[in-house]
């Protein structure tokens, strides 16, 4: 804890100065303009060309670059924006930082385990597994539309409310629940749900965990592959033959994405969870030294405050903010996951 407090205080001091950071005595800690112009700063790394660590050469140098793992993509593509992010990080820190595009999170976690990746953009469950298995540390959490946590919402077709099969315990005017979980969720016992997919935190794990936490068993659900698809399923099924209730991320955009103009009228929010699911976070592998962590975190925070840096981060990762965080930020989600009885290792793809 003392070490963590020291690092946070040092980082806050450095970012308050609003100056580029370079690691003292690093062989590559030259002028930032010179670093930005080198061909290695922001260089492309793919799965086939993931740099091999060289223990005898300082990390963050041309011969032993720091590797930033991007969110997975099947194409393993590295966008121009992602290249720009690593180039700006290299410029600000005086370190050689290169991007890596894994095909999936299992591949990303393997590269952390093998000490070939040092920084990683990770969604919640891959991060929790990386922390549990490889002592990966959360450093920064991202925000989307001003929020850094998301919630889940329980939904039903309005026809089933009119028939008094379900009772609405959510007020859309005040955006507040009218009853706690033990009361509001009891009506879903023995009912059939539509989940989004088996890896979704808000579309499956969080609501399922809350049902289990309250001792409520539901019928085997249908995984309909998408938040908007849950809305479609409920709109098209007023009698509840496919699913009697559904869950999605608590975001009105899912109603719009469903393609039905009257979706928000036909589908009602019955109850909403607390926001406990983080968006993607920036985590550091155990192999990344403390002084480099401070420098890189300061650079990320500096980038998000500039027009050029903010644009690169937004385009590369679809985020609009960053803030310092640590592993405790994930404790509420951990509790729900533990109550769900689901295996963390099976929530990674």
C-alpha contacts under 8 A as a table, 3 or more apart, distances in Angstrom:
res1	aa1	res2	aa2	distance
1	X	4	X	5.03
1	X	5	X	6.19
2	X	5	X	5.17
2	X	6	X	6.15
3	X	6	X	5.12
3	X	7	X	6.27
4	X	7	X	5.19
4	X	8	X	6.24
5	X	8	X	5.15
5	X	9	X	6.12
6	X	9	X	5.23
6	X	10	X	6.10
7	X	10	X	5.09
7	X	11	X	6.01
7	X	290	X	7.55
7	X	294	X	6.66
8	X	11	X	5.04
8	X	12	X	6.09
8	X	294	X	7.96
9	X	12	X	5.14
9	X	13	X	6.17
10	X	13	X	5.12
10	X	14	X	6.25
10	X	294	X	7.32
11	X	14	X	5.12
11	X	15	X	6.12
11	X	294	X	5.48
11	X	295	X	7.56
11	X	297	X	7.28
11	X	298	X	6.09
12	X	15	X	5.22
12	X	16	X	5.95
12	X	298	X	7.85
13	X	16	X	5.21
13	X	17	X	6.65
14	X	17	X	5.39
14	X	18	X	6.98
14	X	19	X	7.36
14	X	21	X	7.66
14	X	298	X	6.67
15	X	18	X	5.07
15	X	19	X	7.05
15	X	298	X	5.39
15	X	299	X	7.96
15	X	301	X	7.13
15	X	302	X	6.75
18	X	302	X	6.70
20	X	32	X	7.65
20	X	91	X	7.96
20	X	92	X	4.71
20	X	93	X	6.34
20	X	299	X	7.08
21	X	92	X	5.81
21	X	93	X	4.82
21	X	94	X	7.27
21	X	295	X	5.75
21	X	298	X	7.35
21	X	299	X	7.10
22	X	26	X	7.96
22	X	29	X	5.53
22	X	30	X	7.88
22	X	92	X	7.16
22	X	93	X	4.56
22	X	94	X	5.06
22	X	95	X	7.40
22	X	295	X	6.80
23	X	26	X	5.69
23	X	29	X	6.17
23	X	93	X	7.00
23	X	94	X	7.17
23	X	95	X	7.91
23	X	291	X	7.07
23	X	292	X	6.88
23	X	295	X	6.93
24	X	29	X	6.95
25	X	29	X	7.05
26	X	29	X	5.07
26	X	58	X	7.54
27	X	30	X	7.78
27	X	58	X	7.69
27	X	61	X	6.98
28	X	35	X	7.93
28	X	60	X	7.43
28	X	61	X	5.80
28	X	62	X	7.89
28	X	94	X	6.04
28	X	95	X	6.10
28	X	96	X	7.61
29	X	32	X	7.92
29	X	93	X	7.58
29	X	94	X	4.64
29	X	95	X	6.61
30	X	34	X	6.86
30	X	35	X	6.78
30	X	94	X	6.14
31	X	34	X	5.39
31	X	35	X	6.52
31	X	94	X	7.14
32	X	35	X	5.05
32	X	36	X	6.22
32	X	90	X	7.84
32	X	91	X	4.83
32	X	92	X	6.16
32	X	93	X	7.37
32	X	94	X	5.76
33	X	36	X	5.17
33	X	37	X	6.45
33	X	91	X	6.55
34	X	37	X	5.27
34	X	38	X	6.54
35	X	38	X	5.37
35	X	41	X	6.58
35	X	90	X	6.71
35	X	91	X	5.59
35	X	94	X	6.13
35	X	95	X	7.79
35	X	96	X	7.96
36	X	41	X	6.04
36	X	87	X	6.38
36	X	88	X	7.32
36	X	90	X	6.63
36	X	91	X	4.85
37	X	41	X	7.38
38	X	41	X	5.74
39	X	42	X	7.67
39	X	43	X	6.80
40	X	43	X	5.02
40	X	62	X	6.52
40	X	96	X	6.67
40	X	98	X	7.80
41	X	86	X	7.15
41	X	87	X	5.25
41	X	90	X	5.81
41	X	91	X	7.67
41	X	96	X	5.42
41	X	97	X	6.25
41	X	98	X	6.82
42	X	83	X	5.29
42	X	84	X	6.74
42	X	85	X	7.62
42	X	86	X	4.79
42	X	87	X	4.13
42	X	88	X	7.86
42	X	90	X	7.07
42	X	96	X	7.53
42	X	97	X	6.18
42	X	98	X	5.06
42	X	99	X	6.90
43	X	83	X	7.13
43	X	87	X	7.90
43	X	97	X	7.79
43	X	98	X	5.31
43	X	99	X	7.04
44	X	78	X	7.31
44	X	83	X	7.15
44	X	98	X	6.26
44	X	99	X	5.89
44	X	100	X	7.12
45	X	48	X	7.98
45	X	49	X	5.62
45	X	50	X	5.57
45	X	51	X	7.31
45	X	98	X	6.44
45	X	99	X	5.58
45	X	100	X	4.88
45	X	101	X	7.27
46	X	49	X	5.04
46	X	50	X	5.74
46	X	76	X	7.01
46	X	99	X	7.85
46	X	100	X	5.35
46	X	101	X	5.68
46	X	102	X	7.50
47	X	50	X	5.40
47	X	76	X	7.41
47	X	100	X	6.81
47	X	101	X	6.40
47	X	102	X	6.00
47	X	103	X	7.77
50	X	100	X	6.85
50	X	116	X	7.36
51	X	64	X	7.55
51	X	65	X	7.44
51	X	67	X	7.78
51	X	116	X	6.86
52	X	64	X	7.68
52	X	116	X	6.28
53	X	64	X	5.97
53	X	65	X	7.97
53	X	115	X	7.23
53	X	116	X	6.02
54	X	57	X	5.67
54	X	63	X	7.62
54	X	64	X	5.83
55	X	58	X	7.46
57	X	61	X	7.69
57	X	63	X	7.15
57	X	64	X	6.32
58	X	61	X	6.19
58	X	64	X	6.66
59	X	64	X	5.30
59	X	65	X	5.97
59	X	66	X	6.34
60	X	64	X	5.90
60	X	65	X	4.47
60	X	66	X	4.97
60	X	95	X	4.78
60	X	96	X	4.80
60	X	97	X	6.51
61	X	64	X	5.10
61	X	65	X	5.18
61	X	66	X	7.75
61	X	95	X	6.29
61	X	96	X	5.34
62	X	65	X	5.63
62	X	96	X	6.00
65	X	95	X	7.74
65	X	96	X	5.18
65	X	97	X	5.63
65	X	98	X	6.65
66	X	95	X	7.64
66	X	96	X	6.18
66	X	97	X	4.66
66	X	98	X	6.27
66	X	117	X	7.26
66	X	118	X	6.11
66	X	119	X	7.69
67	X	97	X	5.77
67	X	98	X	5.06
67	X	99	X	5.82
67	X	100	X	6.53
67	X	116	X	7.04
67	X	117	X	4.98
67	X	118	X	5.46
67	X	119	X	6.30
68	X	86	X	7.76
68	X	97	X	6.90
68	X	98	X	6.03
68	X	99	X	4.84
68	X	100	X	5.90
68	X	117	X	6.28
68	X	118	X	6.21
68	X	119	X	4.56
68	X	120	X	5.55
68	X	121	X	7.86
69	X	99	X	6.03
69	X	100	X	4.80
69	X	101	X	6.09
69	X	102	X	7.02
69	X	108	X	6.76
69	X	117	X	6.40
69	X	118	X	7.76
69	X	119	X	6.07
69	X	120	X	4.50
69	X	121	X	6.26
70	X	82	X	7.90
70	X	99	X	6.75
70	X	100	X	5.98
70	X	101	X	5.33
70	X	102	X	7.03
70	X	120	X	6.36
70	X	121	X	5.65
71	X	101	X	7.07
71	X	102	X	7.35
71	X	105	X	7.86
71	X	120	X	7.94
71	X	121	X	5.81
71	X	122	X	6.73
71	X	317	X	7.89
72	X	76	X	6.85
72	X	101	X	6.10
72	X	102	X	5.00
72	X	103	X	5.11
72	X	104	X	4.79
72	X	105	X	6.24
72	X	108	X	7.67
73	X	76	X	4.97
73	X	77	X	6.68
73	X	101	X	7.00
73	X	102	X	6.66
73	X	103	X	5.15
73	X	104	X	6.53
74	X	77	X	7.88
74	X	103	X	4.97
74	X	104	X	7.17
75	X	103	X	6.99
76	X	101	X	4.86
76	X	102	X	5.81
76	X	103	X	5.43
77	X	101	X	6.23
78	X	82	X	6.17
78	X	83	X	6.90
78	X	99	X	7.42
78	X	100	X	7.48
78	X	101	X	6.22
79	X	82	X	5.16
79	X	83	X	6.40
79	X	316	X	6.97
80	X	83	X	5.05
80	X	84	X	6.11
81	X	84	X	4.88
81	X	85	X	6.22
81	X	312	X	5.13
81	X	313	X	7.27
81	X	315	X	5.89
81	X	316	X	4.94
82	X	85	X	5.01
82	X	86	X	6.52
82	X	99	X	7.16
82	X	312	X	7.07
82	X	313	X	7.63
82	X	315	X	8.00
82	X	316	X	5.09
83	X	86	X	5.38
83	X	87	X	6.13
83	X	98	X	7.84
83	X	99	X	6.76
84	X	87	X	4.98
84	X	88	X	6.08
84	X	312	X	6.26
85	X	88	X	5.23
85	X	89	X	6.18
85	X	309	X	7.22
85	X	312	X	5.79
85	X	313	X	6.44
85	X	316	X	7.69
86	X	89	X	4.95
86	X	90	X	6.02
86	X	97	X	5.78
86	X	98	X	5.92
86	X	99	X	6.49
87	X	90	X	5.06
87	X	91	X	6.13
87	X	97	X	7.33
87	X	98	X	7.90
88	X	91	X	4.91
88	X	92	X	6.14
88	X	303	X	7.77
88	X	309	X	7.30
89	X	92	X	5.17
89	X	93	X	6.04
89	X	95	X	7.78
89	X	97	X	7.01
89	X	296	X	7.07
89	X	299	X	6.00
89	X	300	X	7.09
90	X	93	X	5.35
90	X	94	X	5.43
90	X	95	X	5.03
90	X	96	X	5.44
90	X	97	X	5.60
91	X	94	X	5.65
91	X	95	X	7.49
92	X	299	X	5.83
93	X	295	X	6.08
93	X	296	X	6.55
93	X	299	X	6.61
102	X	105	X	7.09
102	X	107	X	5.85
102	X	108	X	5.59
103	X	107	X	6.54
103	X	108	X	7.85
104	X	107	X	5.46
104	X	108	X	6.49
104	X	349	X	6.23
105	X	108	X	4.79
105	X	109	X	6.06
105	X	126	X	6.57
105	X	348	X	6.59
105	X	349	X	5.77
106	X	109	X	5.15
106	X	110	X	6.15
106	X	348	X	6.79
106	X	349	X	6.17
107	X	110	X	5.05
107	X	111	X	6.35
108	X	111	X	5.24
108	X	112	X	6.52
108	X	117	X	7.83
108	X	120	X	7.91
109	X	112	X	5.01
109	X	113	X	6.17
109	X	126	X	7.42
109	X	130	X	6.45
110	X	113	X	4.98
110	X	114	X	6.16
111	X	114	X	5.08
111	X	115	X	6.17
111	X	116	X	5.10
111	X	117	X	5.37
112	X	115	X	5.03
112	X	116	X	5.94
112	X	117	X	4.93
112	X	118	X	6.75
112	X	130	X	7.83
112	X	134	X	7.49
112	X	285	X	6.24
113	X	116	X	7.66
113	X	134	X	6.15
114	X	117	X	7.74
115	X	118	X	6.91
115	X	285	X	7.45
115	X	287	X	6.34
117	X	120	X	7.21
117	X	285	X	7.08
118	X	284	X	5.74
118	X	285	X	4.87
118	X	286	X	7.81
118	X	287	X	6.72
118	X	288	X	5.84
119	X	282	X	6.86
119	X	283	X	5.79
119	X	284	X	4.81
119	X	285	X	6.27
120	X	281	X	8.00
120	X	282	X	5.64
120	X	283	X	5.32
120	X	284	X	6.56
120	X	285	X	7.89
121	X	280	X	6.23
121	X	281	X	5.58
121	X	282	X	4.73
121	X	283	X	6.50
122	X	126	X	6.07
122	X	127	X	5.51
122	X	280	X	5.30
122	X	281	X	5.44
122	X	282	X	6.45
122	X	283	X	7.04
123	X	126	X	5.86
123	X	127	X	6.17
123	X	278	X	7.82
123	X	279	X	6.38
123	X	280	X	4.35
123	X	281	X	6.40
124	X	127	X	5.19
124	X	128	X	6.20
124	X	277	X	7.35
124	X	278	X	6.38
124	X	279	X	6.99
124	X	280	X	6.52
124	X	281	X	7.53
124	X	330	X	7.83
125	X	128	X	5.04
125	X	129	X	6.27
125	X	344	X	6.84
125	X	347	X	6.57
125	X	348	X	6.60
126	X	129	X	5.20
126	X	130	X	6.06
126	X	347	X	7.99
126	X	348	X	6.04
127	X	130	X	4.97
127	X	131	X	6.03
127	X	136	X	7.61
127	X	138	X	7.91
127	X	281	X	7.94
127	X	283	X	7.53
128	X	131	X	5.17
128	X	132	X	6.09
128	X	330	X	7.94
128	X	344	X	7.93
129	X	132	X	4.99
129	X	133	X	5.90
129	X	134	X	7.92
129	X	344	X	6.78
129	X	345	X	6.96
130	X	133	X	5.29
130	X	134	X	5.24
130	X	135	X	6.54
130	X	136	X	5.54
131	X	134	X	5.53
131	X	135	X	4.43
131	X	136	X	4.33
131	X	137	X	6.29
132	X	135	X	5.99
132	X	136	X	7.67
134	X	285	X	7.62
134	X	286	X	7.11
135	X	285	X	7.18
135	X	286	X	5.88
136	X	283	X	6.51
136	X	284	X	5.68
136	X	285	X	4.69
136	X	286	X	5.47
137	X	283	X	5.40
137	X	284	X	5.23
137	X	285	X	6.55
137	X	286	X	7.20
137	X	326	X	7.06
137	X	327	X	6.57
138	X	141	X	7.73
138	X	281	X	6.85
138	X	282	X	6.22
138	X	283	X	4.29
138	X	284	X	6.39
138	X	325	X	6.56
138	X	326	X	5.02
138	X	327	X	5.48
139	X	281	X	7.51
139	X	282	X	5.81
139	X	283	X	5.36
139	X	284	X	6.76
139	X	297	X	7.23
139	X	324	X	5.97
139	X	325	X	5.43
139	X	326	X	5.68
140	X	281	X	5.74
140	X	282	X	5.07
140	X	283	X	6.98
140	X	297	X	7.45
140	X	322	X	6.25
140	X	323	X	5.38
140	X	324	X	4.54
140	X	325	X	5.15
140	X	326	X	7.39
141	X	148	X	7.02
141	X	278	X	7.45
141	X	279	X	7.10
141	X	280	X	6.51
141	X	281	X	4.29
141	X	282	X	6.17
141	X	322	X	5.66
141	X	323	X	5.60
141	X	324	X	6.49
141	X	325	X	6.12
142	X	148	X	5.96
142	X	278	X	7.98
142	X	279	X	6.08
142	X	280	X	5.96
142	X	281	X	5.75
142	X	282	X	7.80
142	X	319	X	6.34
142	X	320	X	7.43
142	X	321	X	5.53
142	X	322	X	4.56
142	X	323	X	6.67
143	X	146	X	5.65
143	X	147	X	5.00
143	X	148	X	4.20
143	X	149	X	7.63
143	X	279	X	6.72
143	X	319	X	5.82
143	X	320	X	5.81
143	X	321	X	4.77
143	X	322	X	6.11
144	X	147	X	5.31
144	X	148	X	6.41
144	X	279	X	7.66
144	X	318	X	7.46
144	X	319	X	5.11
144	X	320	X	5.53
144	X	321	X	6.87
145	X	319	X	7.76
145	X	320	X	6.54
146	X	320	X	7.09
146	X	321	X	7.14
147	X	150	X	7.33
148	X	278	X	5.84
148	X	279	X	6.06
149	X	275	X	5.35
149	X	276	X	5.66
149	X	277	X	5.12
149	X	278	X	4.48
149	X	279	X	6.25
150	X	202	X	7.45
150	X	249	X	7.01
150	X	250	X	6.90
150	X	275	X	4.66
150	X	276	X	6.10
150	X	277	X	5.04
150	X	278	X	6.36
150	X	279	X	7.33
151	X	202	X	6.29
151	X	249	X	5.93
151	X	250	X	5.25
151	X	272	X	7.10
151	X	273	X	5.54
151	X	274	X	5.65
151	X	275	X	3.95
151	X	276	X	6.19
151	X	277	X	6.45
152	X	202	X	4.94
152	X	203	X	6.76
152	X	206	X	7.08
152	X	207	X	6.71
152	X	247	X	6.64
152	X	248	X	5.63
152	X	249	X	4.48
152	X	250	X	4.77
152	X	272	X	5.91
152	X	273	X	5.40
152	X	274	X	7.66
152	X	275	X	7.43
153	X	207	X	7.98
153	X	247	X	5.50
153	X	248	X	5.61
153	X	249	X	6.13
153	X	250	X	5.12
153	X	269	X	6.46
153	X	270	X	7.44
153	X	271	X	5.94
153	X	272	X	4.37
153	X	273	X	6.28
154	X	207	X	7.80
154	X	245	X	7.03
154	X	246	X	5.89
154	X	247	X	4.69
154	X	248	X	7.05
154	X	269	X	5.88
154	X	270	X	5.52
154	X	271	X	5.36
154	X	272	X	6.23
155	X	245	X	5.61
155	X	246	X	5.07
155	X	247	X	5.85
155	X	248	X	7.89
155	X	267	X	6.49
155	X	268	X	5.53
155	X	269	X	4.64
155	X	270	X	5.50
155	X	271	X	7.48
156	X	160	X	6.97
156	X	161	X	7.55
156	X	166	X	7.75
156	X	234	X	6.60
156	X	244	X	6.63
156	X	245	X	4.71
156	X	246	X	6.36
156	X	267	X	5.63
156	X	268	X	5.53
156	X	269	X	6.81
156	X	270	X	6.92
157	X	160	X	5.66
157	X	161	X	7.04
157	X	234	X	5.61
157	X	235	X	6.35
157	X	237	X	7.47
157	X	238	X	5.63
157	X	240	X	7.92
157	X	244	X	7.83
157	X	245	X	7.45
157	X	266	X	5.83
157	X	267	X	4.55
157	X	268	X	6.18
158	X	161	X	5.03
158	X	162	X	6.26
158	X	238	X	7.53
158	X	265	X	7.44
158	X	266	X	5.20
158	X	267	X	5.41
158	X	268	X	5.77
159	X	162	X	5.01
159	X	163	X	6.22
159	X	238	X	5.72
159	X	239	X	7.42
159	X	266	X	7.60
160	X	163	X	4.97
160	X	164	X	6.17
160	X	165	X	5.26
160	X	166	X	6.10
160	X	238	X	6.84
160	X	239	X	7.01
160	X	240	X	7.86
161	X	164	X	4.87
161	X	165	X	5.79
161	X	166	X	4.92
161	X	167	X	5.99
161	X	168	X	7.32
162	X	165	X	7.68
163	X	166	X	7.77
164	X	167	X	6.54
166	X	187	X	6.63
167	X	184	X	7.93
167	X	187	X	7.94
167	X	270	X	6.90
168	X	268	X	7.62
168	X	269	X	6.99
168	X	270	X	4.34
168	X	271	X	6.94
169	X	177	X	5.68
169	X	178	X	4.84
169	X	179	X	5.94
169	X	184	X	6.22
169	X	270	X	5.29
169	X	271	X	5.46
170	X	175	X	7.00
170	X	176	X	5.86
170	X	177	X	4.37
170	X	178	X	5.60
170	X	179	X	7.97
170	X	269	X	6.48
170	X	270	X	5.49
170	X	271	X	5.08
170	X	272	X	7.05
171	X	174	X	5.69
171	X	175	X	5.42
171	X	176	X	5.48
171	X	177	X	6.21
171	X	178	X	6.90
172	X	175	X	4.70
172	X	176	X	7.12
173	X	176	X	7.98
177	X	180	X	7.15
177	X	271	X	6.15
177	X	272	X	6.68
179	X	183	X	6.15
179	X	184	X	5.90
180	X	183	X	5.70
180	X	184	X	6.11
181	X	184	X	5.11
181	X	185	X	5.45
181	X	186	X	7.85
181	X	210	X	7.83
181	X	214	X	7.60
182	X	185	X	5.93
182	X	186	X	6.25
182	X	214	X	6.07
183	X	186	X	5.61
183	X	187	X	7.92
184	X	187	X	6.65
184	X	270	X	7.80
184	X	271	X	6.73
185	X	188	X	5.61
185	X	189	X	7.55
185	X	211	X	6.91
185	X	216	X	7.95
185	X	271	X	7.87
186	X	189	X	5.71
186	X	216	X	6.80
188	X	191	X	5.27
188	X	216	X	7.65
188	X	218	X	6.80
188	X	245	X	7.67
189	X	216	X	5.36
189	X	217	X	5.45
189	X	218	X	5.19
190	X	216	X	7.92
190	X	217	X	6.00
190	X	218	X	4.39
190	X	219	X	5.44
191	X	218	X	5.30
191	X	219	X	5.57
191	X	243	X	7.94
191	X	244	X	6.18
191	X	245	X	7.47
192	X	218	X	6.16
192	X	219	X	4.79
192	X	220	X	6.35
192	X	221	X	5.58
192	X	242	X	7.81
192	X	243	X	5.11
192	X	244	X	5.32
192	X	245	X	6.62
193	X	218	X	7.42
193	X	219	X	7.17
193	X	220	X	7.37
193	X	221	X	4.75
193	X	222	X	6.51
193	X	243	X	5.06
193	X	244	X	5.87
193	X	245	X	4.92
193	X	246	X	5.21
193	X	247	X	7.72
194	X	221	X	5.56
194	X	222	X	4.88
194	X	223	X	6.05
194	X	224	X	6.65
194	X	230	X	6.18
194	X	233	X	7.83
194	X	242	X	7.89
194	X	243	X	5.48
194	X	244	X	7.68
194	X	245	X	6.30
194	X	246	X	4.51
194	X	247	X	6.72
195	X	198	X	7.62
195	X	203	X	5.71
195	X	204	X	5.54
195	X	221	X	6.54
195	X	222	X	5.97
195	X	223	X	4.87
195	X	224	X	6.38
195	X	225	X	7.78
195	X	230	X	6.93
195	X	246	X	6.09
195	X	247	X	5.93
195	X	248	X	7.55
196	X	200	X	6.71
196	X	203	X	4.95
196	X	204	X	6.43
196	X	223	X	5.34
196	X	224	X	5.40
196	X	225	X	4.89
196	X	226	X	4.75
196	X	227	X	5.47
196	X	229	X	7.50
196	X	230	X	6.41
196	X	247	X	7.29
196	X	248	X	6.87
197	X	200	X	5.57
197	X	203	X	6.75
197	X	204	X	6.66
197	X	223	X	5.05
197	X	224	X	6.58
197	X	225	X	5.06
197	X	226	X	6.70
198	X	204	X	6.28
198	X	205	X	7.62
198	X	223	X	6.97
198	X	347	X	7.10
199	X	204	X	7.27
199	X	205	X	7.52
199	X	347	X	4.99
199	X	348	X	6.84
199	X	349	X	7.69
200	X	203	X	5.02
200	X	204	X	5.39
200	X	205	X	6.37
201	X	204	X	5.73
201	X	205	X	4.83
201	X	206	X	5.61
201	X	277	X	6.87
202	X	205	X	6.35
202	X	206	X	5.41
202	X	207	X	6.86
202	X	247	X	7.68
202	X	248	X	6.16
202	X	249	X	5.12
202	X	277	X	7.11
203	X	206	X	7.23
203	X	207	X	7.15
203	X	227	X	6.88
203	X	247	X	5.49
203	X	248	X	4.64
203	X	249	X	5.99
204	X	207	X	5.74
204	X	208	X	5.75
204	X	247	X	7.19
204	X	248	X	7.98
205	X	208	X	5.18
205	X	209	X	5.76
205	X	336	X	7.83
205	X	337	X	6.77
205	X	340	X	7.03
205	X	342	X	7.90
206	X	209	X	5.12
206	X	210	X	6.28
206	X	333	X	7.61
206	X	336	X	6.22
206	X	337	X	7.15
206	X	340	X	7.99
207	X	210	X	5.13
207	X	211	X	6.27
207	X	247	X	7.19
207	X	273	X	7.71
208	X	211	X	5.13
208	X	212	X	6.26
208	X	340	X	6.24
209	X	212	X	5.09
209	X	213	X	5.97
209	X	336	X	5.23
209	X	337	X	6.12
209	X	338	X	7.77
209	X	339	X	5.47
209	X	340	X	3.85
209	X	341	X	7.63
210	X	213	X	4.85
210	X	214	X	6.27
210	X	336	X	6.60
210	X	339	X	7.44
210	X	340	X	7.27
211	X	214	X	5.27
211	X	215	X	6.38
211	X	216	X	5.10
211	X	217	X	7.01
212	X	215	X	4.94
212	X	216	X	5.45
212	X	217	X	6.78
212	X	339	X	6.34
212	X	340	X	5.71
213	X	216	X	7.54
213	X	336	X	7.73
213	X	339	X	5.54
213	X	340	X	7.07
218	X	221	X	7.86
221	X	243	X	7.47
222	X	242	X	7.90
222	X	243	X	7.37
224	X	229	X	6.20
224	X	230	X	6.44
225	X	229	X	6.68
225	X	230	X	7.97
226	X	229	X	5.02
226	X	230	X	6.50
227	X	230	X	5.27
227	X	231	X	6.85
227	X	247	X	7.76
227	X	248	X	5.19
227	X	249	X	6.93
227	X	254	X	6.27
228	X	231	X	5.14
228	X	232	X	6.35
228	X	248	X	7.98
228	X	254	X	5.02
228	X	255	X	6.66
228	X	257	X	5.63
228	X	258	X	4.67
229	X	232	X	4.88
229	X	233	X	6.05
229	X	258	X	6.51
230	X	233	X	5.10
230	X	234	X	6.32
230	X	246	X	6.15
230	X	247	X	7.09
230	X	248	X	7.08
231	X	234	X	5.22
231	X	235	X	6.14
231	X	246	X	7.64
231	X	254	X	7.28
231	X	255	X	6.57
231	X	258	X	6.12
231	X	263	X	7.27
231	X	267	X	7.19
232	X	235	X	5.11
232	X	236	X	6.13
232	X	258	X	5.74
232	X	260	X	7.77
232	X	263	X	8.00
233	X	236	X	5.33
233	X	237	X	6.13
233	X	242	X	7.46
233	X	243	X	7.60
234	X	237	X	5.14
234	X	238	X	6.70
234	X	240	X	7.62
234	X	243	X	7.13
234	X	244	X	7.75
234	X	245	X	7.29
234	X	246	X	7.19
234	X	267	X	6.76
235	X	238	X	6.51
235	X	263	X	6.65
235	X	266	X	6.17
235	X	267	X	6.40
237	X	240	X	5.42
237	X	241	X	6.49
237	X	242	X	6.61
237	X	243	X	7.52
239	X	244	X	7.67
240	X	243	X	5.04
240	X	244	X	4.30
240	X	245	X	7.60
241	X	244	X	6.93
243	X	246	X	7.02
248	X	254	X	7.82
249	X	254	X	7.85
250	X	272	X	7.22
251	X	254	X	6.11
252	X	255	X	5.62
252	X	256	X	7.09
253	X	256	X	5.08
253	X	257	X	6.05
254	X	257	X	4.94
254	X	258	X	6.20
255	X	258	X	5.32
255	X	259	X	7.53
255	X	260	X	7.37
255	X	263	X	5.64
255	X	264	X	5.90
256	X	259	X	5.93
256	X	260	X	6.89
256	X	261	X	7.09
256	X	263	X	7.48
257	X	260	X	7.95
258	X	263	X	7.33
259	X	263	X	7.95
260	X	263	X	5.08
261	X	264	X	7.83
262	X	265	X	5.25
262	X	266	X	6.27
263	X	266	X	5.15
263	X	267	X	5.81
264	X	267	X	5.34
264	X	268	X	6.67
265	X	268	X	6.85
269	X	272	X	7.40
276	X	330	X	7.85
276	X	332	X	5.96
276	X	333	X	5.77
277	X	330	X	7.74
277	X	333	X	6.11
278	X	281	X	7.60
278	X	330	X	7.28
284	X	288	X	6.52
284	X	293	X	7.35
285	X	288	X	5.68
286	X	289	X	7.70
288	X	292	X	6.71
288	X	293	X	6.71
289	X	292	X	5.50
289	X	293	X	6.40
290	X	293	X	5.02
290	X	294	X	6.37
291	X	294	X	5.30
291	X	295	X	6.41
292	X	295	X	5.06
292	X	296	X	6.06
293	X	296	X	5.22
293	X	297	X	5.98
294	X	297	X	5.28
294	X	298	X	6.10
295	X	298	X	5.23
295	X	299	X	6.26
296	X	299	X	4.98
296	X	300	X	6.28
297	X	300	X	5.13
297	X	301	X	6.25
298	X	301	X	5.17
298	X	302	X	6.05
299	X	302	X	4.97
299	X	303	X	6.09
300	X	303	X	5.09
300	X	304	X	6.40
300	X	322	X	7.85
301	X	304	X	5.38
301	X	305	X	6.75
301	X	322	X	6.71
301	X	323	X	7.38
302	X	305	X	5.43
302	X	306	X	6.88
302	X	309	X	7.82
303	X	306	X	5.42
303	X	308	X	7.43
303	X	309	X	4.16
303	X	310	X	5.92
304	X	307	X	7.69
304	X	309	X	5.54
304	X	310	X	4.45
304	X	313	X	7.29
304	X	320	X	7.87
304	X	321	X	6.53
304	X	322	X	6.88
305	X	309	X	7.12
305	X	310	X	6.46
306	X	309	X	5.23
306	X	310	X	5.76
307	X	310	X	5.26
307	X	311	X	6.05
308	X	311	X	5.27
308	X	312	X	6.36
309	X	312	X	5.20
309	X	313	X	6.23
310	X	313	X	5.20
310	X	314	X	5.94
310	X	320	X	7.22
311	X	314	X	5.09
311	X	315	X	6.00
312	X	315	X	5.25
312	X	316	X	5.94
313	X	316	X	5.17
313	X	317	X	5.73
313	X	318	X	7.12
313	X	319	X	6.63
313	X	320	X	7.65
314	X	317	X	5.48
314	X	318	X	4.58
314	X	319	X	4.82
314	X	320	X	5.82
315	X	318	X	5.63
315	X	319	X	7.85
325	X	328	X	7.93
325	X	329	X	6.49
326	X	329	X	5.92
327	X	330	X	5.85
327	X	331	X	7.42
328	X	331	X	5.17
329	X	332	X	7.50
330	X	333	X	5.48
330	X	334	X	6.23
331	X	334	X	4.88
331	X	335	X	6.27
332	X	335	X	5.20
332	X	336	X	6.55
333	X	336	X	5.19
333	X	337	X	6.12
334	X	337	X	5.03
334	X	338	X	6.10
335	X	338	X	5.14
335	X	339	X	6.30
336	X	339	X	5.10
336	X	340	X	6.19
337	X	340	X	5.09
337	X	341	X	6.83
337	X	342	X	6.64
337	X	344	X	7.82
338	X	341	X	5.73
338	X	342	X	7.26
342	X	346	X	7.73
343	X	346	X	5.45
343	X	347	X	6.93
344	X	347	X	5.31
344	X	348	X	7.33
345	X	348	X	5.95
346	X	349	X	7.86
